Amino acid sequence: MRGFLIESIEQDIIELLEVNEDILRDSVKVSFTYRLLPNDALIAATCKYYGIRKIATFDEDFDRARFLERVNVR
């Protein structure tokens, strides 16, 4: 798995997004507003900052973040 991720990053298949102070501050608001755990709130706030509207996850907690559409992948 590690090799796959590194290779995907090197081939620009996966893009790593920068986390900045604005995202960190917003993640606290997102955590309290949508009752998300800190790590989930950081993911949601990062999506919000970069204009990502859909997230593929099994985690139903993301349904509470109204600015995200959870895509359930099976």
Backbone torsions as a table, in degrees:
resi	resn	phi	psi	omega
1	MET	NA	-43.6	-179.0
2	ARG	-59.2	-44.8	179.6
3	GLY	-62.1	-39.0	177.9
4	PHE	-61.9	-44.8	-179.3
5	LEU	-65.0	-46.9	179.9
6	ILE	-61.6	-45.0	178.6
7	GLU	-62.1	-40.7	179.8
8	SER	-65.9	-36.6	176.9
9	ILE	-68.6	-45.3	-179.3
10	GLU	-63.1	-31.1	-179.7
11	GLN	-92.9	10.7	179.7
12	ASP	59.1	29.1	173.7
13	ILE	-82.7	-38.4	176.2
14	ILE	-113.7	133.3	178.3
15	GLU	-110.3	129.1	175.7
16	LEU	-86.5	131.1	-178.3
17	LEU	-98.4	138.9	178.1
18	GLU	-74.6	139.7	172.4
19	VAL	-104.4	126.7	-177.7
20	ASN	-120.1	-177.8	-177.1
21	GLU	-62.6	-37.7	178.3
22	ASP	-61.5	-42.5	179.0
23	ILE	-65.3	-43.4	179.8
24	LEU	-61.8	-43.6	178.6
25	ARG	-64.0	-44.3	-179.0
26	ASP	-66.9	-30.9	-179.4
27	SER	-63.2	-31.3	176.8
28	VAL	-66.9	-45.1	178.2
29	LYS	-62.5	-45.0	-179.7
30	VAL	-62.0	-39.7	180.0
31	SER	-59.8	-47.4	-178.6
32	PHE	-74.7	-40.9	-176.9
33	THR	-64.5	-44.2	-173.9
34	TYR	-107.7	9.6	178.6
35	ARG	52.8	53.2	178.3
36	LEU	-107.3	147.3	172.8
37	LEU	-64.7	155.7	-175.1
38	PRO	-52.6	-43.6	-178.7
39	ASN	-66.1	-42.7	177.3
40	ASP	-64.6	-38.7	178.7
41	ALA	-64.4	-37.4	177.6
42	LEU	-65.2	-42.0	177.0
43	ILE	-62.5	-47.7	-179.1
44	ALA	-63.3	-43.8	179.7
45	ALA	-65.1	-35.9	177.1
46	THR	-65.9	-43.3	176.6
47	CYS	-59.8	-45.7	-179.3
48	LYS	-59.7	-46.1	-178.4
49	TYR	-60.7	-41.7	-176.7
50	TYR	-90.9	4.3	177.2
51	GLY	74.5	23.1	177.6
52	ILE	-83.1	122.7	-173.9
53	ARG	-104.1	-16.7	-178.6
54	LYS	-123.7	142.5	178.9
55	ILE	-134.9	132.4	178.7
56	ALA	-94.6	110.8	-178.4
57	THR	-159.7	155.1	172.6
58	PHE	-87.4	-11.1	-173.9
59	ASP	-75.0	106.1	-177.9
60	GLU	-68.7	-14.5	177.7
61	ASP	-59.3	-30.1	-180.0
62	PHE	-67.7	-16.0	176.2
63	ASP	-62.0	-25.4	-179.4
64	ARG	-74.1	-22.7	178.4
65	ALA	-80.6	97.9	-171.1
66	ARG	-62.7	-20.4	-179.7
67	PHE	-84.3	-2.4	178.8
68	LEU	-116.8	143.6	170.8
69	GLU	-107.4	120.7	-179.8
70	ARG	-84.5	125.6	175.8
71	VAL	-100.6	114.2	-178.3
72	ASN	-84.3	112.2	-178.1
73	VAL	-96.6	126.3	179.4
74	ARG	-124.4	NA	NA
